[in-house]
Amino acid sequence: MSSVVFDRALYRRRLKAALAAGYPDFLVARCVADLDERLSAVLRRFERAADLGTPLPLADQALRARAGELLRIAEVPDASAGLVGDLEALPFTAESLDLIASLLSLHTVNDLPGTLVQIRRSLRPDGLFIACLLAGQSLTELRQSLLAAEVEVTGGASPRVAPFADLRDLGSLLQRAGFALPVIDSESVTVRYGDMFGLLRDLRAMGWANALTERSRKPLRRGVLLRAAELYAERFADADGRLRATFEIVWLSGWAPHESQQKPLRPGSAKARLADALGAVEIGTGDKAGGGER
């Protein structure tokens, strides 16, 4: 199998068509609200910021409120973008930015480790990188339904839904790219649909139709689609009959190293548990729930 997972030229053509036709903003808008909340905890102002590939210019207000200058890099021509560029070949000089943000775009690159290294090199010391992307169990219901239907109807299957990175892998990539104080967390957002075809329409409208290099060039047979819709409804319907679609949104953040940053303690060197110090009950962490209707 090719090491190039995505046909990036095809993806950009589909993204251009999606933006021209009216890209649905429900996921981007949710991520912008989360970005604004996360940045509100950073008690500093940044001189130069860049938005890498966020499909819509919705993050501009949140970023401009915290930066003296904002440059937006779009993957396809966009009147609101300062530059059109490739996320795998960033146009920045070393240590030229103080803040880099990216919403729902980095899961479409082939060389994510290389892109993260370029981002880290573009940041000045003590500069912040923050981004979200689809990962983990995103679209697991659709993946399972299409796979089962195609095997049942045709006796074989080809990839129909893009693979998504694992949370642990993403954390390791941040460290390998040289970020200090890396943080990763995920939010499982459930969007509900009347049927599977409503989900497919939204994915096409966001330019997220199958762009895998190893995809089948033959159209998916009508019988496979109908059977997949039946399986989806049988396996993933709520009590009211509406169908769940999972978008696992993973947030990454890290800082360009600087001598002023707090150094992590050596594992096992803590003298007391935080829960004991606060007089609180310690509870295991878990994903924050989300939801929506489409």
Phi, psi and chi 1 to 4 in degrees:
 res  aa     phi    psi   chi1   chi2   chi3   chi4
   1 MET       -  144.7  179.6  175.8  -68.0      -
   2 SER   -67.0  145.3  170.7      -      -      -
   3 SER   -77.4  -11.8   60.0      -      -      -
   4 VAL   -89.0  103.9  178.3      -      -      -
   5 VAL   -75.8  -42.5  177.4      -      -      -
   6 PHE  -109.9  140.9  -60.6  105.0      -      -
   7 ASP   -82.7   92.8 -177.6  -22.8      -      -
   8 ARG   -66.5  -34.4  -65.6  -86.5  -62.9  154.7
   9 ALA   -64.3  -42.0      -      -      -      -
  10 LEU   -64.8  -42.5  174.8   61.0      -      -
  11 TYR   -59.3  -43.7  167.3   71.6      -      -
  12 ARG   -66.9  -36.6  -77.4 -169.2  -74.4  -94.1
  13 ARG   -63.1  -42.0  -69.7 -162.5  -61.3  -88.0
  14 ARG   -69.4  -37.2  -72.4  178.6  172.3  167.9
  15 LEU   -64.3  -41.9  177.4   59.2      -      -
  16 LYS   -59.6  -45.0 -177.8  178.0 -179.9 -179.9
  17 ALA   -65.4  -38.9      -      -      -      -
  18 ALA   -64.3  -44.1      -      -      -      -
  19 LEU   -64.6  -37.8  -68.6  169.7      -      -
  20 ALA   -68.3  -29.1      -      -      -      -
  21 ALA   -90.9   -4.8      -      -      -      -
  22 GLY   102.7   71.9      -      -      -      -
  23 TYR   -55.8  123.5 -169.2  107.9      -      -
  24 PRO   -67.7  133.5   22.5  -30.3      -      -
  25 ASP  -102.4    8.8   66.5   -2.0      -      -
  26 PHE   -63.6  -39.2   64.1  100.3      -      -
  27 LEU   -76.5  -42.0  -81.9  179.9      -      -
  28 VAL   -61.8  -44.2  178.7      -      -      -
  29 ALA   -61.4  -39.7      -      -      -      -
  30 ARG   -63.3  -41.7 -176.2 -173.1 -176.9   98.3
  31 CYS   -69.0  -35.1  -68.2      -      -      -
  32 VAL   -62.9  -43.2  168.1      -      -      -
  33 ALA   -61.0  -40.0      -      -      -      -
  34 ASP   -68.2  -40.9 -153.8  -11.0      -      -
  35 LEU   -59.4  -44.6  172.9   69.6      -      -
  36 ASP   -60.3  -41.5 -166.8   36.4      -      -
  37 GLU   -65.8  -42.2  179.5 -179.4   -9.0      -
  38 ARG   -67.7  -41.6  -70.9  165.2 -176.1  -92.5
  39 LEU   -69.8  -24.4  -71.9  176.9      -      -
  40 SER   -64.6  -20.1   68.3      -      -      -
  41 ALA   -83.5   -8.3      -      -      -      -
  42 VAL   -94.5  109.1 -178.8      -      -      -
  43 LEU   -89.2   63.5  -56.3  179.7      -      -
  44 ARG  -160.0  162.2   59.6  171.8  -74.4 -170.4
  45 ARG  -111.1  141.7 -176.3  166.8  175.5   81.1
  46 PHE  -102.6  144.1  -59.5   92.4      -      -
  47 GLU   -77.5  -53.4 -176.8  178.8  -20.1      -
  48 ARG  -127.1  128.4  -62.7 -170.2   71.9 -148.9
  49 ALA  -125.4  156.7      -      -      -      -
  50 ALA  -137.5  140.6      -      -      -      -
  51 ASP  -105.8  118.7  178.6  -17.4      -      -
  52 LEU   -99.1   99.1  -59.7 -173.7      -      -
  53 GLY    75.3    6.5      -      -      -      -
  54 THR   -54.9  126.5  -59.5      -      -      -
  55 PRO   -59.5  -30.9  -22.5   32.7      -      -
  56 LEU  -123.2  154.6  -61.9  168.9      -      -
  57 PRO   -80.6   32.4   30.2  -35.8      -      -
  58 LEU   -74.3  -20.7  -59.4 -176.3      -      -
  59 ALA   -84.6   -4.7      -      -      -      -
  60 ASP   -55.9  -47.0  -75.5   12.6      -      -
  61 GLN   -62.7  -45.1 -177.3  175.3   -9.8      -
  62 ALA   -63.2  -37.7      -      -      -      -
  63 LEU   -77.9  -40.2  -66.5  172.6      -      -
  64 ARG   -65.3  -27.4  -69.8 -173.5 -171.9  -78.6
  65 ALA   -67.8  -15.3      -      -      -      -
  66 ARG  -123.4    3.2  -65.2  167.6  175.0   86.1
  67 ALA  -138.9  144.8      -      -      -      -
  68 GLY   -72.2  -29.9      -      -      -      -
  69 GLU  -141.3  135.9  178.1 -175.2   -5.1      -
  70 LEU  -126.6  130.3  173.7   63.6      -      -
  71 LEU  -117.6  126.2 -179.9   61.5      -      -
  72 ARG  -107.5  124.9 -178.2  163.9  174.1  -96.6
  73 ILE  -102.6  117.9  -51.8  -65.5      -      -
  74 ALA  -104.0  152.5      -      -      -      -
  75 GLU   -84.1  -19.4  -65.2 -151.3   76.8      -
  76 VAL  -134.3  158.4  -62.7      -      -      -
  77 PRO   -52.3  133.2  -28.0   36.0      -      -
  78 ASP  -151.5  127.0 -178.4  -21.0      -      -
  79 ALA   -61.1  -25.8      -      -      -      -
  80 SER   -89.2   -4.5   66.1      -      -      -
  81 ALA   -94.9  143.5      -      -      -      -
  82 GLY   -78.0  -30.8      -      -      -      -
  83 LEU  -142.5  152.0  -72.6  172.9      -      -
  84 VAL  -110.5  124.5  176.2      -      -      -
  85 GLY  -153.3  173.3      -      -      -      -
  86 ASP   -98.2  127.1 -173.7  -13.6      -      -
  87 LEU   -67.3  -12.6  -61.5 -173.9      -      -
  88 GLU   -94.9   -0.9  -65.1 -177.5  -38.2      -
  89 ALA  -144.9   75.3      -      -      -      -
  90 LEU   -68.8  143.1  -60.5  179.9      -      -
  91 PRO   -90.5   15.6   33.8  -35.1      -      -
  92 PHE   -91.2  146.6  -52.0  124.5      -      -
  93 THR   -81.0  163.4   58.1      -      -      -
  94 ALA   -62.9  138.8      -      -      -      -
  95 GLU    52.2   49.9  -61.1 -172.8    3.5      -
  96 SER  -112.5   -5.0   59.8      -      -      -
  97 LEU  -131.0  154.0  -63.4  164.5      -      -
  98 ASP  -107.3  -21.2  -56.6  -74.6      -      -
  99 LEU  -146.8  129.8  169.8   64.6      -      -
 100 ILE  -127.7  126.5  -64.2  177.8      -      -
 101 ALA  -126.3  152.3      -      -      -      -
 102 SER  -155.3  128.7  179.8      -      -      -
 103 LEU  -119.7  122.5  -53.5 -177.8      -      -
 104 LEU    54.2   44.1  -62.9  179.7      -      -
 105 SER  -134.4  -30.4   60.5      -      -      -
 106 LEU   -71.6  -16.3  -67.9  178.3      -      -
 107 HIS   -73.8   -3.8   56.7  -97.1      -      -
 108 THR  -101.7    1.1   66.3      -      -      -
 109 VAL   -89.5  152.6  -56.9      -      -      -
 110 ASN   -82.7  -39.8  -74.1  -54.3      -      -
 111 ASP  -109.3   71.2 -175.4   13.8      -      -
 112 LEU   -62.9  -41.8 -177.5   55.7      -      -
 113 PRO   -57.2  -43.2  -25.9   35.6      -      -
 114 GLY   -66.0  -38.8      -      -      -      -
 115 THR   -64.3  -41.4  -64.5      -      -      -
 116 LEU   -63.6  -39.1  -69.2  174.9      -      -
 117 VAL   -62.8  -43.3  168.1      -      -      -
 118 GLN   -62.6  -39.6  -68.0 -179.5   63.9      -
 119 ILE   -62.7  -46.9  -70.4  170.6      -      -
 120 ARG   -61.7  -41.1 -149.7  -83.7  -60.4  160.2
 121 ARG   -68.1  -26.5  -70.3  174.7  177.2  169.0
 122 SER   -77.1  -16.9  -59.9      -      -      -
 123 LEU   -85.8  140.0  -72.9  169.4      -      -
 124 ARG   -70.6  158.6  -68.1  170.2  179.1  152.5
 125 PRO   -51.3  133.4  -29.5   37.6      -      -
 126 ASP    71.2   19.6 -151.7   28.6      -      -
 127 GLY   -83.2  153.6      -      -      -      -
 128 LEU  -109.7  135.5  172.6   63.7      -      -
 129 PHE  -113.0  131.1  165.1   61.1      -      -
 130 ILE  -142.8  133.5 -176.7  167.9      -      -
 131 ALA  -155.2  158.7      -      -      -      -
 132 CYS  -132.2  150.2   68.7      -      -      -
 133 LEU  -152.2  161.3   64.4  160.3      -      -
 134 LEU   -74.0  138.4  -64.0 -174.8      -      -
 135 ALA  -159.3 -174.6      -      -      -      -
 136 GLY    58.4 -120.7      -      -      -      -
 137 GLN   -94.9   21.1  -65.3  -58.6  -54.8      -
 138 SER   -56.4  132.7  -67.7      -      -      -
 139 LEU    58.3   28.8  -60.5  175.1      -      -
 140 THR   -62.7  -34.4 -178.0      -      -      -
 141 GLU   -64.8  -43.7  -56.7   90.6   -9.4      -
 142 LEU   -66.5  -43.0  179.8   62.5      -      -
 143 ARG   -59.1  -48.3 -173.9 -166.5  -47.3  -83.1
 144 GLN   -63.9  -41.0  -66.4  178.0   48.6      -
 145 SER   -68.2  -43.9  -60.4      -      -      -
 146 LEU   -66.0  -41.7  -73.4  173.1      -      -
 147 LEU   -62.9  -48.5  176.7   62.4      -      -
 148 ALA   -63.7  -40.3      -      -      -      -
 149 ALA   -67.3  -42.5      -      -      -      -
 150 GLU   -68.1  -39.6 -165.7  164.9   13.0      -
 151 VAL   -63.6  -43.2  169.3      -      -      -
 152 GLU   -65.9  -41.3 -179.7 -179.5  -40.3      -
 153 VAL   -85.2  -39.6  173.8      -      -      -
 154 THR  -110.9  -14.0   70.5      -      -      -
 155 GLY    84.8    2.5      -      -      -      -
 156 GLY  -156.6  177.0      -      -      -      -
 157 ALA  -153.1  151.2      -      -      -      -
 158 SER  -124.4  157.8   60.4      -      -      -
 159 PRO   -62.9  130.2   19.2  -29.9      -      -
 160 ARG  -117.7  -23.2  -58.4  -69.7  178.7 -178.7
 161 VAL  -123.5  134.0  179.0      -      -      -
 162 ALA   -61.1  145.6      -      -      -      -
 163 PRO   -73.5  147.5   28.4  -33.8      -      -
 164 PHE  -119.2  145.7  -64.7  104.1      -      -
 165 ALA   -66.7  151.4      -      -      -      -
 166 ASP   -84.7  146.9 -179.2   82.5      -      -
 167 LEU   -57.4  -43.9  -89.5   67.8      -      -
 168 ARG   -64.3  -36.9  -70.2  168.6  -64.7 -176.7
 169 ASP   -64.6  -40.3  -66.1  -23.1      -      -
 170 LEU   -65.3  -39.9  -69.7  170.3      -      -
 171 GLY   -61.2  -41.6      -      -      -      -
 172 SER   -64.8  -37.5  -62.8      -      -      -
 173 LEU   -64.9  -38.0  -70.6 -180.0      -      -
 174 LEU   -60.7  -44.5  -79.4  177.1      -      -
 175 GLN   -65.7  -43.3  -68.0 -179.3  -41.6      -
 176 ARG   -63.8  -31.3  -74.8  170.3   49.5 -167.9
 177 ALA   -75.6   -9.3      -      -      -      -
 178 GLY    96.4   15.9      -      -      -      -
 179 PHE   -78.0  141.6  -74.9   99.6      -      -
 180 ALA   -92.9  151.7      -      -      -      -
 181 LEU    50.9   49.5  -52.6  174.8      -      -
 182 PRO   -69.0  143.0   27.2  -34.9      -      -
 183 VAL  -134.8  138.5  174.8      -      -      -
 184 ILE  -139.7  135.3  179.6  169.6      -      -
 185 ASP  -151.7  163.3   63.1  -89.0      -      -
 186 SER  -130.8  155.0   71.9      -      -      -
 187 GLU  -133.3  123.0  176.4 -176.1   11.7      -
 188 SER   -92.1  111.6 -174.9      -      -      -
 189 VAL  -102.3  123.6  177.0      -      -      -
 190 THR  -104.5  121.1  -58.9      -      -      -
 191 VAL  -110.4  136.7 -178.0      -      -      -
 192 ARG  -110.5  143.9  -57.0 -157.6  -50.0  153.3
 193 TYR  -130.8  156.6  -69.5   87.9      -      -
 194 GLY   -70.1  -32.8      -      -      -      -
 195 ASP  -157.8  172.5   54.2   40.4      -      -
 196 MET   -62.7  -30.3 -175.2 -171.2   78.5      -
 197 PHE   -69.7  -26.8  -60.7  102.0      -      -
 198 GLY   -64.8  -40.6      -      -      -      -
 199 LEU   -63.8  -45.4  168.5   60.5      -      -
 200 LEU   -61.0  -37.7  -66.0  178.3      -      -
 201 ARG   -63.3  -41.8  -76.0 -168.5  -66.4  -88.8
 202 ASP   -65.8  -41.3  -92.5   -3.3      -      -
 203 LEU   -62.8  -42.1  -65.4  177.8      -      -
 204 ARG   -65.0  -39.1  -75.2 -166.1  -64.3  -90.5
 205 ALA   -68.2  -18.9      -      -      -      -
 206 MET  -100.0    6.4  -68.5 -174.7  -74.2      -
 207 GLY    74.0   20.3      -      -      -      -
 208 TRP  -103.4   19.7  -70.2   -7.6      -      -
 209 ALA   -64.7  164.6      -      -      -      -
 210 ASN   -54.8  114.6 -171.1   -5.2      -      -
 211 ALA  -123.1   26.0      -      -      -      -
 212 LEU   -69.9  140.9  -65.1  170.0      -      -
 213 THR   -66.6  -28.4   56.5      -      -      -
 214 GLU   -94.2   15.9  -62.0  -67.4  -27.0      -
 215 ARG   -68.3  154.9   69.9 -168.7 -177.8  -80.2
 216 SER   -72.2  137.7  171.5      -      -      -
 217 ARG   -83.8   -4.9  -93.0   50.3  176.0 -178.3
 218 LYS   -88.7  138.2  -63.0  178.3 -179.0  179.2
 219 PRO   -59.0  146.2  -19.7   31.2      -      -
 220 LEU   -66.6  128.5 -164.8   59.2      -      -
 221 ARG   -63.0  144.8  -71.6  167.1   51.4  175.2
 222 ARG   -58.4  -39.2 -176.0  171.0 -177.0  -88.9
 223 GLY   -63.0  -35.7      -      -      -      -
 224 VAL   -66.7  -45.1  173.2      -      -      -
 225 LEU   -61.6  -44.6  -84.5  172.8      -      -
 226 LEU   -64.8  -40.8  -66.7  175.9      -      -
 227 ARG   -67.8  -38.6 -178.9   56.2  179.8  148.8
 228 ALA   -61.9  -39.6      -      -      -      -
 229 ALA   -63.6  -38.2      -      -      -      -
 230 GLU   -65.3  -46.3  -68.8  174.6   -8.7      -
 231 LEU   -63.6  -40.1  -68.3  171.8      -      -
 232 TYR   -58.8  -46.9 -156.3  127.6      -      -
 233 ALA   -66.4  -35.6      -      -      -      -
 234 GLU   -69.9  -37.4  -69.5  170.6    6.6      -
 235 ARG   -97.5  -26.8  -61.9  177.6  179.9 -178.4
 236 PHE  -130.2   28.2  -56.6  109.1      -      -
 237 ALA   -93.5  142.9      -      -      -      -
 238 ASP   -81.9  178.1  -71.9  -28.8      -      -
 239 ALA   -60.9  -29.0      -      -      -      -
 240 ASP   -86.7    3.5   60.1    1.1      -      -
 241 GLY    92.2  -10.0      -      -      -      -
 242 ARG   -79.9  151.1  -65.8 -174.8   67.0   80.9
 243 LEU  -102.1  140.1  -49.5 -175.6      -      -
 244 ARG   -87.7  140.0  -58.0 -176.6  -59.7  -82.4
 245 ALA  -130.5  124.0      -      -      -      -
 246 THR   -95.4  129.3  -61.7      -      -      -
 247 PHE  -118.4  105.9  -64.4   87.4      -      -
 248 GLU   -89.0  110.3 -173.4  169.6   -2.6      -
 249 ILE   -98.0  116.9  -60.9  173.3      -      -
 250 VAL  -104.0  130.2  174.8      -      -      -
 251 TRP  -102.1  133.1  -77.3   90.3      -      -
 252 LEU  -119.2  141.7  -45.7  173.8      -      -
 253 SER  -150.4  151.1   65.4      -      -      -
 254 GLY  -168.8  162.8      -      -      -      -
 255 TRP  -117.0  144.3  -63.2   81.3      -      -
 256 ALA   -66.1  133.4      -      -      -      -
 257 PRO   -57.5  143.7  -25.1   35.6      -      -
 258 HIS  -152.2  146.5 -173.4  -93.7      -      -
 259 GLU   -64.2  -21.0   60.6 -177.4    9.3      -
 260 SER   -79.9  -11.6   66.9      -      -      -
 261 GLN   -73.6  147.7  -68.0  165.0   -7.7      -
 262 GLN   -63.5  135.1  179.6 -179.0   -4.4      -
 263 LYS   -91.3  136.1  -58.5  -61.3 -174.4  -66.3
 264 PRO   -65.2  146.2   23.7  -32.8      -      -
 265 LEU   -70.1  150.1  -69.2  174.0      -      -
 266 ARG   -63.3  133.3  179.0  173.7   51.9   82.4
 267 PRO   -51.1  131.1  -26.6   34.9      -      -
 268 GLY    87.6    1.8      -      -      -      -
 269 SER   -90.7   -8.1   62.9      -      -      -
 270 ALA   -64.7  142.0      -      -      -      -
 271 LYS   -94.6  -17.7  -58.7  -59.0 -177.0 -176.8
 272 ALA  -152.6  156.5      -      -      -      -
 273 ARG   -83.9  141.8  -64.1  164.9   63.4 -111.4
 274 LEU   -61.5  -40.1  178.8   60.4      -      -
 275 ALA   -60.1  -38.1      -      -      -      -
 276 ASP   -65.9  -41.4  -67.0  -21.4      -      -
 277 ALA   -63.4  -34.4      -      -      -      -
 278 LEU   -89.5   -6.6  -62.7  176.3      -      -
 279 GLY    67.5   30.6      -      -      -      -
 280 ALA  -111.0  164.5      -      -      -      -
 281 VAL   -88.3  130.3  176.9      -      -      -
 282 GLU   -81.7  128.7 -173.6  173.1   12.0      -
 283 ILE  -123.0  135.9  -57.9  174.7      -      -
 284 GLY   -63.4  147.8      -      -      -      -
 285 THR   -76.7  158.0   58.9      -      -      -
 286 GLY  -156.8  171.9      -      -      -      -
 287 ASP   -71.5  147.0  -69.5  -12.2      -      -
 288 LYS   -83.4  130.8 -178.7  171.7   60.3  177.7
 289 ALA   -78.6  149.5      -      -      -      -
 290 GLY  -141.4  172.2      -      -      -      -
 291 GLY  -168.1  168.2      -      -      -      -
 292 GLY  -176.7  168.9      -      -      -      -
 293 GLU  -123.9  139.1  -65.1  -81.5   -9.2      -
 294 ARG  -131.0      -  -66.5  -67.0  -70.0  171.3
